[in-house]
Amino acid sequence: EVSYIDVYRDHLVLYPGETTVAVRDLELAGNPFETLVRDVAQRRDQKYIVLLVRPHSASITRRLRKVIEDYDIDIGFELFEENRPVDYRQEEGKTPTT
């Protein structure tokens, strides 16, 4: 089962759920990103994370990747254009598309 994190310069959008997290809120204990990573880590044999990387988000992407790797979670990356919409469908084997 895959969880997607749509990474912008100043915020993230977590899928499933379309939860938006401001980058400044990543410092807060128990933020939605932290909760997602811990959930995936508990079932790392069945779950993984894919980062949808937007332009100008390299710095935050590196920070997220380090946290995810520290939890020993499988991670993938997909490059997304700035205005490309995410069409998230929670069907088996589906990936975000336009």
Salt bridges, closest charged atoms under 4 A:
GLU1 OE1 - ARG43 NH2 3.67
GLU1 OE2 - LYS47 NZ 4.00
ASP6 OD1 - ARG54 NE 2.74
ASP10 OD1 - HIS11 ND1 2.76
GLU27 OE2 - ARG63 NH2 2.80
GLU34 OE2 - ARG38 NH1 3.32
ASP39 OD2 - LYS47 NZ 2.57
GLU69 OE2 - ARG65 NE 3.94
ASP70 OD2 - LYS66 NZ 3.08
GLU81 OE1 - ARG84 NH1 3.76
ASP87 OD2 - ARG89 NH2 2.69
